Amino acid sequence: MTEIDAKTDALVPAWLTLPDIAEMLGVEVTRVRQLVKEGQLIAVRRGENRALHVPAAFIDGDKVVKGLSGTLTLLRDDGFTDEEMLEWLFTPDPSLPGTPAQALSENRGTEVKRRAQALAV
């Protein structure tokens, strides 16, 4: 889990705590922690009490956004840190259009993965 800098924090429009996510997904907080540990979600420490937070854009109703896990794996394999992944996912890309995180939430994961794979070249 990463400490987040102000620049990256400003890119992400909304955050959720692990207990909030657990409630949304209908699981125990320990399961959400496991998702973070397995690399299916990114959690960072932020706020006054340095609690773990996950970008709200990673949760779609009662599930993790489709395609997020695979995209995170590709970026991690490319050598990205958690902070770099967040920056890439939430920085506007005119070729999408929008951010990769928005594209994932709009079920355009193939386009996002294609761009993530191109970063390795």
Backbone as CSV, one residue per row, in Angstrom:
resi,resn,N_x,N_y,N_z,CA_x,CA_y,CA_z,C_x,C_y,C_z
1,MET,0.833,-1.169,0.000,0.000,0.000,0.000,0.881,1.236,0.000
2,THR,0.475,2.198,-0.746,1.290,3.370,-1.031,0.766,4.598,-0.301
3,GLU,1.693,5.455,0.105,1.322,6.796,0.546,1.121,7.591,-0.736
4,ILE,0.087,8.382,-0.782,-0.229,9.078,-2.027,0.234,10.527,-1.983
5,ASP,0.721,11.027,-3.113,1.118,12.429,-3.168,-0.080,13.286,-3.590
6,ALA,0.055,14.584,-3.393,-1.056,15.511,-3.648,-1.464,15.517,-5.118
7,LYS,-0.493,15.380,-6.030,-0.798,15.398,-7.469,-1.714,14.236,-7.847
8,THR,-1.351,13.039,-7.408,-2.153,11.859,-7.723,-3.495,11.919,-7.000
9,ASP,-3.481,12.373,-5.761,-4.715,12.495,-4.989,-5.703,13.405,-5.710
10,ALA,-5.198,14.465,-6.321,-6.062,15.417,-7.024,-6.636,14.833,-8.324
11,LEU,-5.933,13.878,-8.932,-6.418,13.270,-10.179,-7.658,12.400,-9.955
12,VAL,-7.718,11.747,-8.795,-8.802,10.810,-8.507,-9.982,11.596,-7.934
13,PRO,-11.138,11.575,-8.611,-12.260,12.419,-8.185,-12.931,11.995,-6.878
14,ALA,-12.926,10.712,-6.550,-13.609,10.252,-5.338,-12.939,8.988,-4.819
15,TRP,-12.968,8.835,-3.503,-12.334,7.701,-2.844,-13.336,6.992,-1.952
16,LEU,-13.094,5.709,-1.711,-13.904,4.913,-0.789,-12.977,4.226,0.205
17,THR,-13.429,4.092,1.447,-12.672,3.340,2.436,-12.941,1.850,2.233
18,LEU,-12.101,1.016,2.803,-12.292,-0.428,2.666,-13.625,-0.886,3.266
19,PRO,-14.045,-0.365,4.447,-15.360,-0.765,4.960,-16.508,-0.367,4.022
20,ASP,-16.398,0.797,3.366,-17.425,1.218,2.406,-17.508,0.223,1.243
21,ILE,-16.360,-0.183,0.744,-16.322,-1.129,-0.378,-16.888,-2.473,0.044
22,ALA,-16.515,-2.916,1.245,-17.026,-4.196,1.744,-18.548,-4.180,1.785
23,GLU,-19.109,-3.079,2.243,-20.571,-2.966,2.299,-21.174,-3.000,0.899
24,MET,-20.568,-2.279,-0.040,-21.085,-2.234,-1.413,-21.023,-3.613,-2.080
25,LEU,-19.930,-4.332,-1.827,-19.749,-5.641,-2.454,-20.456,-6.756,-1.702
26,GLY,-20.913,-6.445,-0.489,-21.581,-7.464,0.318,-20.630,-8.517,0.854
27,VAL,-19.400,-8.079,1.194,-18.387,-8.998,1.716,-17.793,-8.417,2.994
28,GLU,-16.958,-9.202,3.659,-16.252,-8.733,4.846,-15.071,-7.849,4.419
29,VAL,-14.656,-6.963,5.317,-13.513,-6.093,5.039,-12.263,-6.922,4.748
30,THR,-12.145,-8.070,5.389,-10.975,-8.924,5.138,-10.920,-9.375,3.679
31,ARG,-12.060,-9.557,3.045,-12.094,-9.940,1.626,-11.607,-8.783,0.753
32,VAL,-11.980,-7.556,1.117,-11.506,-6.388,0.363,-9.989,-6.262,0.521
33,ARG,-9.495,-6.477,1.736,-8.044,-6.451,1.958,-7.353,-7.512,1.093
34,GLN,-7.985,-8.664,0.950,-7.429,-9.738,0.120,-7.394,-9.311,-1.353
35,LEU,-8.432,-8.625,-1.822,-8.447,-8.119,-3.199,-7.288,-7.158,-3.431
36,VAL,-6.997,-6.334,-2.434,-5.865,-5.401,-2.532,-4.561,-6.197,-2.557
37,LYS,-4.439,-7.148,-1.654,-3.220,-7.961,-1.576,-2.973,-8.736,-2.870
38,GLU,-4.059,-9.228,-3.488,-3.945,-9.987,-4.743,-3.705,-9.088,-5.952
39,GLY,-3.778,-7.770,-5.772,-3.547,-6.839,-6.869,-4.764,-6.576,-7.730
40,GLN,-5.950,-6.963,-7.253,-7.171,-6.706,-8.014,-7.715,-5.307,-7.766
41,LEU,-7.253,-4.670,-6.693,-7.584,-3.286,-6.365,-6.307,-2.596,-5.906
42,ILE,-6.277,-1.274,-6.012,-5.174,-0.488,-5.480,-5.722,0.296,-4.298
43,ALA,-5.046,0.196,-3.163,-5.412,0.975,-1.983,-4.221,1.844,-1.599
44,VAL,-4.500,3.075,-1.228,-3.451,4.005,-0.795,-3.843,4.617,0.542
45,ARG,-2.835,5.037,1.281,-3.083,5.714,2.552,-3.237,7.199,2.277
46,ARG,-4.323,7.765,2.798,-4.571,9.200,2.599,-5.452,9.708,3.723
47,GLY,-5.557,11.018,3.802,-6.384,11.641,4.829,-5.631,11.778,6.138
48,GLU,-6.297,12.421,7.094,-5.675,12.698,8.389,-5.235,11.440,9.125
49,ASN,-6.081,10.425,9.109,-5.753,9.208,9.860,-5.012,8.170,9.030
50,ARG,-4.641,8.533,7.786,-3.891,7.652,6.889,-4.601,6.325,6.651
51,ALA,-5.913,6.371,6.611,-6.714,5.163,6.350,-6.539,4.737,4.892
52,LEU,-6.759,3.459,4.640,-6.666,2.940,3.272,-7.898,3.356,2.479
53,HIS,-7.658,3.848,1.270,-8.731,4.262,0.370,-8.486,3.673,-1.010
54,VAL,-9.578,3.402,-1.716,-9.556,2.889,-3.087,-10.348,3.882,-3.941
55,PRO,-9.899,4.168,-5.161,-10.687,5.050,-6.015,-12.110,4.518,-6.204
56,ALA,-13.093,5.401,-6.040,-14.498,5.003,-6.185,-14.774,4.482,-7.593
57,ALA,-14.026,4.955,-8.575,-14.234,4.529,-9.968,-13.940,3.048,-10.174
58,PHE,-13.285,2.408,-9.211,-12.953,0.987,-9.333,-14.110,0.077,-8.946
59,ILE,-15.174,0.658,-8.381,-16.318,-0.133,-7.929,-17.537,0.270,-8.749
60,ASP,-18.220,-0.724,-9.288,-19.422,-0.502,-10.091,-20.587,-1.204,-9.402
61,GLY,-21.303,-0.454,-8.593,-22.430,-1.034,-7.868,-21.970,-2.039,-6.839
62,ASP,-22.198,-3.313,-7.136,-21.841,-4.362,-6.184,-20.708,-5.255,-6.689
63,LYS,-19.857,-4.694,-7.582,-18.731,-5.480,-8.085,-17.569,-4.562,-8.465
64,VAL,-16.404,-5.178,-8.612,-15.231,-4.460,-9.096,-15.421,-4.235,-10.593
65,VAL,-15.019,-3.074,-11.087,-15.178,-2.740,-12.506,-14.529,-3.815,-13.377
66,LYS,-15.282,-4.259,-14.366,-14.813,-5.282,-15.297,-13.547,-4.797,-16.016
67,GLY,-12.555,-5.661,-16.081,-11.318,-5.346,-16.791,-10.256,-4.677,-15.941
68,LEU,-10.625,-4.236,-14.728,-9.650,-3.538,-13.889,-8.498,-4.452,-13.486
69,SER,-8.808,-5.641,-13.028,-7.784,-6.560,-12.546,-6.748,-6.867,-13.633
70,GLY,-7.215,-7.163,-14.829,-6.305,-7.458,-15.939,-5.446,-6.267,-16.307
71,THR,-6.044,-5.074,-16.264,-5.290,-3.861,-16.576,-4.217,-3.617,-15.527
72,LEU,-4.571,-3.791,-14.256,-3.587,-3.611,-13.188,-2.439,-4.605,-13.328
73,THR,-2.751,-5.838,-13.712,-1.716,-6.850,-13.915,-0.775,-6.434,-15.044
74,LEU,-1.339,-5.964,-16.154,-0.503,-5.503,-17.274,0.419,-4.366,-16.844
75,LEU,-0.136,-3.395,-16.133,0.666,-2.248,-15.704,1.751,-2.677,-14.711
76,ARG,1.389,-3.562,-13.796,2.364,-4.063,-12.813,3.485,-4.811,-13.541
77,ASP,3.125,-5.615,-14.540,4.127,-6.340,-15.327,5.035,-5.385,-16.100
78,ASP,4.509,-4.199,-16.429,5.301,-3.171,-17.116,6.211,-2.419,-16.149
79,GLY,6.116,-2.738,-14.849,6.983,-2.102,-13.861,6.389,-0.889,-13.174
80,PHE,5.098,-0.648,-13.366,4.459,0.497,-12.737,4.298,0.281,-11.236
81,THR,4.480,1.347,-10.460,4.150,1.315,-9.039,2.649,1.599,-8.898
82,ASP,2.107,1.397,-7.711,0.687,1.694,-7.495,0.380,3.149,-7.827
83,GLU,1.246,4.052,-7.392,1.023,5.476,-7.649,1.058,5.770,-9.154
84,GLU,2.002,5.178,-9.865,2.091,5.380,-11.318,0.863,4.812,-12.027
85,MET,0.350,3.680,-11.541,-0.861,3.102,-12.136,-2.041,4.051,-11.943
86,LEU,-2.180,4.601,-10.740,-3.279,5.539,-10.493,-3.155,6.765,-11.391
87,GLU,-1.934,7.275,-11.514,-1.724,8.444,-12.370,-2.109,8.127,-13.815
88,TRP,-1.692,6.966,-14.315,-2.016,6.595,-15.692,-3.527,6.394,-15.868
89,LEU,-4.144,5.715,-14.918,-5.580,5.420,-15.024,-6.460,6.666,-14.950
90,PHE,-5.996,7.703,-14.275,-6.834,8.883,-14.067,-6.352,10.123,-14.814
91,THR,-5.394,9.948,-15.720,-4.951,11.060,-16.560,-5.692,10.970,-17.896
92,PRO,-6.315,12.067,-18.324,-7.055,12.041,-19.593,-6.181,11.598,-20.771
93,ASP,-6.761,10.762,-21.618,-6.096,10.265,-22.823,-6.984,10.644,-23.998
94,PRO,-6.554,11.622,-24.812,-7.394,12.089,-25.921,-7.741,10.996,-26.928
95,SER,-6.953,9.929,-26.979,-7.242,8.873,-27.939,-8.367,7.950,-27.459
96,LEU,-8.794,8.062,-26.192,-9.851,7.152,-25.717,-11.266,7.623,-26.071
97,PRO,-11.779,8.739,-25.879,-11.391,9.895,-25.061,-11.731,9.654,-23.596
98,GLY,-11.280,10.572,-22.739,-11.483,10.448,-21.304,-10.279,9.789,-20.663
99,THR,-10.465,9.287,-19.464,-9.376,8.610,-18.771,-9.519,7.102,-18.949
100,PRO,-8.426,6.365,-18.789,-8.547,4.910,-18.832,-9.546,4.383,-17.792
101,ALA,-9.601,4.993,-16.622,-10.555,4.551,-15.594,-11.992,4.731,-16.073
102,GLN,-12.271,5.847,-16.749,-13.619,6.060,-17.304,-13.924,5.025,-18.368
103,ALA,-12.953,4.752,-19.224,-13.161,3.779,-20.295,-13.467,2.397,-19.710
104,LEU,-12.764,2.017,-18.647,-13.047,0.725,-18.011,-14.480,0.694,-17.482
105,SER,-14.906,1.783,-16.849,-16.262,1.811,-16.284,-17.332,1.820,-17.367
106,GLU,-16.949,2.202,-18.585,-17.878,2.209,-19.726,-17.738,0.940,-20.560
107,ASN,-17.108,-0.075,-19.995,-16.933,-1.377,-20.646,-16.110,-1.286,-21.934
108,ARG,-15.097,-0.419,-21.917,-14.179,-0.302,-23.048,-12.793,-0.789,-22.637
109,GLY,-12.778,-1.905,-21.902,-11.541,-2.446,-21.359,-10.534,-2.878,-22.403
110,THR,-11.006,-3.348,-23.546,-10.085,-3.791,-24.599,-9.203,-2.635,-25.062
111,GLU,-9.813,-1.450,-25.227,-9.044,-0.273,-25.637,-8.006,0.090,-24.584
112,VAL,-8.399,0.009,-23.323,-7.498,0.362,-22.230,-6.345,-0.635,-22.166
113,LYS,-6.650,-1.919,-22.265,-5.595,-2.937,-22.206,-4.630,-2.795,-23.379
114,ARG,-5.150,-2.445,-24.531,-4.292,-2.243,-25.716,-3.274,-1.129,-25.442
115,ARG,-3.736,-0.043,-24.824,-2.829,1.068,-24.507,-1.836,0.679,-23.416
116,ALA,-2.299,-0.117,-22.444,-1.403,-0.572,-21.380,-0.316,-1.491,-21.955
117,GLN,-0.688,-2.363,-22.892,0.292,-3.244,-23.517,1.310,-2.438,-24.327
118,ALA,0.869,-1.367,-24.956,1.764,-0.538,-25.763,2.817,0.156,-24.894
119,LEU,2.526,0.356,-23.624,3.493,1.005,-22.724,4.731,0.144,-22.513
120,ALA,4.592,-1.151,-22.697,5.705,-2.078,-22.465,6.722,-2.046,-23.598
121,VAL,6.340,-1.508,-24.732,7.211,-1.509,-25.910,8.344,-0.523,-25.765
